[in-house]
Every structure is written in C-alpha cells, then in structure tokens.
C-alpha cells in the first residue's frame, strides 16, 4: 500500500493528488521562487564577503595619515 504524498501549507495538510492543476502550478511557482531566493541569498553572502575583502585591501592601500 502506497501512502499519498502530502504537503503542509499554512498549518494544514493536503494530499498532492487532491490539488487542482492551478494549485499545483502555484505550488511549483512557490518552490521555484524559494529556490531563487536561496540562491540569491548565497550570492549576496559571497558578494558581501568580497566587498569586505576589497574594503580591507583599500584601507591597507591608502596612504597613512597622521592625526
């Protein structure tokens, strides 16, 4: 006996087979958006790390100023 696949949305559990085509399409859209958000967050972390390294290198490359 195979157990039906389910998904929980807003605290409610739904059998995937019970979803309409429209609901399945929107679920796919949500999943794609979630994947793109995760990828973008990873890209942002890489860019922030690079920016910090560039800022440190710039600071070290500036002439020393006595205050």
C-alpha positions in Angstrom: 0.0 0.0 0.0 1.4 3.4 -1.1 1.0 6.4 1.2 -0.2 9.5 -0.6 2.2 12.4 -0.8 1.1 15.3 1.3 2.2 18.9 1.7 1.5 21.3 4.6 0.5 24.8 3.8 -0.4 27.3 6.5 -0.5 24.5 9.0 -3.0 22.4 7.0 -2.1 19.1 5.4 -3.2 18.4 1.8 -2.8 15.3 -0.4 -0.9 16.4 -3.5 -3.3 14.4 -5.7 -6.2 16.4 -4.3 -4.8 19.7 -5.5 -6.2 21.3 -8.6 -4.0 22.0 -11.6 -4.0 25.7 -10.6 -2.9 24.9 -7.1 -0.2 22.5 -8.3 1.1 25.3 -10.7 1.1 27.8 -7.9 2.9 25.3 -5.6 5.6 24.9 -8.3 5.9 28.7 -8.6 6.4 29.0 -4.8 9.1 26.3 -4.9 10.9 28.0 -7.8 10.7 31.3 -6.0 12.1 29.7 -2.8 15.0 28.2 -4.8 15.8 31.5 -6.4 15.6 33.3 -3.0 18.0 30.8 -1.5 20.4 31.1 -4.5 20.2 34.9 -4.3 21.0 34.8 -0.5 24.0 32.7 -1.2 25.2 35.1 -3.9 24.7 38.0 -1.5 26.8 36.3 1.1 29.6 35.8 -1.4 29.4 39.4 -2.6 29.3 40.8 1.0 32.4 38.7 1.8 34.2 40.0 -1.4 33.2 43.6 -0.6 34.6 43.3 2.9 37.9 41.9 1.5 38.1 44.8 -1.1 37.4 47.4 1.7 40.2 45.9 3.8 42.6 45.9 0.8 41.6 49.5 0.1 42.2 50.5 3.7 45.7 48.9 3.5 46.4 50.6 0.2 45.6 54.1 1.4 48.5 56.3 2.5 49.0 56.6 6.2 47.7 59.8 7.6 48.9 61.1 11.0 46.2 62.7 13.0 
